[in-house]
Amino acid sequence: MAADPNQKHQELSLDFFTKVIKDTDKFTFYDDFNVDKDWEVVEWFEKIKWDSVGMYTEGCPEMNGGYDWVGFDTNYMHMKFHTEIGTHLKTEEYLKDIALIDAISDVPVYVWRINDKVQYPTKFDVYKELDNVKVIDTPVTVWLLENLNIDINDMMLDEEHYNEDAHRLIAQHFIPEVLNGTA
């Protein structure tokens, strides 16, 4: 939460809690500490599902069955995503993976997203300048709308998945532009 400007918390760099333990000409060893050097900023690695948080409106909790209220959303997928997947620690891990892929491969790697529902780092070259990884900032939904005037958000099978026609449009129009460097 410390990096959530919507909650009026100060903006922190992605590597704010990352410390260099050892730096040699062959490698740099990093570790992650959950407090700053002055113990004023603490890393809270849980992400909150805002629509499940609200004021307790059931009267006195002790008189009404305890503290079981809507704000304590404990279903499996919510807990899995917001305590393991959707945290800045996972973003840090992801960016380290991107840096490693870039360092060990001479094959071009393209990073893109289908829509803006995906949390996308604003900076990918945190741990090294990227030579082989190409990041496409514009989501496919925006690119197709701007370039072909096609809204694939109307081509959904359900709330999450696009139909075959949407995937065909991506394969036939967006991917070639990515490979040509023009997306």
N, C-alpha and C positions, 0 to 999 in steps of 0.2 A: 504494500500500500504506500510505501514511502515515495514511490515514483508515480503516484496517481495524481496528476494535476487537477482532475475533476473534483478531488476531495481536498483541494487546497494544500496538499503536501508539497514539499519542495521537490523539484525535478532533480533526479540523481542520474548520473551516467550509468550505463549498463554495468560497467566494471567497478562501480563505487566500492563494493565490498570485496573485490578481488585484490589480493596482495601478492606481490612477487616474492617468492621464498628463495629461489635460487636462479641466477641468470648467468649462463655460460655462452660460449660461442657456438655450442651445439644444441642447446635447448634452454627454454625458460620454464621454470616450474611455478605454477600459480596455485594458490589456495583461496578458499572462500571463507571469510570471517563475517559473522552476522552482526557486528557492531563496528562503528567507526572508532578512530583512535582516541576520541574524547568521550566515548560511551554516550553520545548525545543522539545518534541516529542508530536505530535498531532495525535489522532486516526482518520483516514479517512475510514469510513465504507462502501465505495462504491468500488466495484471491476470493473476493466476495462476489456472490451472485446477487446483484443489487435488487432484483425484483423479489427476492425472498427475504429481504430485510425490511422491517417496519416497526412501528411502535406497538408495544404490547397493549392490546385493547380488551383483554378478557377480565379486567378487574384484578383483584388480588390473586397472584399466582398460587399462593399456598392454599387458598380457599377453592381454587378451580382446577385441581389436579396437578399442580406443580408448574414447572417451567417449560412444558412442551408447547411451543408456539411455532407459527409459520416461519419465523426467522431462523429456526434451527432446521434447515433443509438438509437431511442426511441421506437422501437416496444415493445409491452407489455411483451413478454417472456424475452427479453433481460433485460429490466428494472426490472422485477420481480426477475430474477435470480441474477443479479449483484448488486442490491441494497438491496435485502432482504434475499436471500437464500445463495448465495456464498460468504459470508463475514466471517471474523474471529469472529464476534459477534455470528453468527449462529454456528460456530464451538465451541465456548465457551458454548453456550446454549446446544448444542448436548452433550458435555462432562459432563456438569452438569446433564443432563438427564441420561447419562450412569451411573454416580456416584449414582444418586438417585435410579435407577433401581437396581443397585448392592446392595444398602443399604437396600431396602425394600423387596427383594426377595431372597429366598433360592433356587430358581429354576435356573439351569444353563441357561445363555443367551449367544448366539453365535453371534458375529459381524463379518461379512465377506462381501466382495464385489465381484461382478461378473467380473469386469475388472478394469483397472487402470485409467479409465476416471473419476472415482469418487474421489473427493478430500478426502483423508484419513488422519486423524491426525497422527503425528508420535508418540505421547504419549497419551495414553488414561487414565492413572491414575493420572491426574492433580489434581483432587479434593479429591481423596481417593484411597487407594490401592484397587484394584478390587479383590473380592473373588469369585463372581458368574458369572461375565462377562468374557468370553473368546474371545480374539480378534485374528482373523486369518489374518495374514499379507499378505499372498500370494493371489493375485486375482485368481478366479476360472479359468480364461483363461490361466494363467501361469501354474497353478497346473495341469490342464488337458493336456496341451502341454508337460510338463515335465514328467508326470507320465503315460499318455496313448498315447502320441504322436498324440493328436487330437486337431486341431485348431478350436474352435467354432466360431472364428471370420469369418469363412466361412459359418456359419449357421445363417445368419442374415435375418430377414424379411424386415428390413429397416435399416437406419443408427443407430437406437437406440435399437431395439428389437431383441432378439434371437428367433429362431424357436423352435418348440416343441421338436425336437430331441436334441437340445442343453440343454434344461431344463431337459429332461429325463437323459442325461449324468450327469448333476449336481446332480440330485436326486439319481441316482443309484451309482455314484462313489465318488463325492466330499462330499456330506452331511454325508454319513457313516463314512468317514475319519475324518470329523469334530467332529462327536459324539464320535468317538473312541480316539480322541486326537492325531491323527497322520497326520492331514492335515497341 
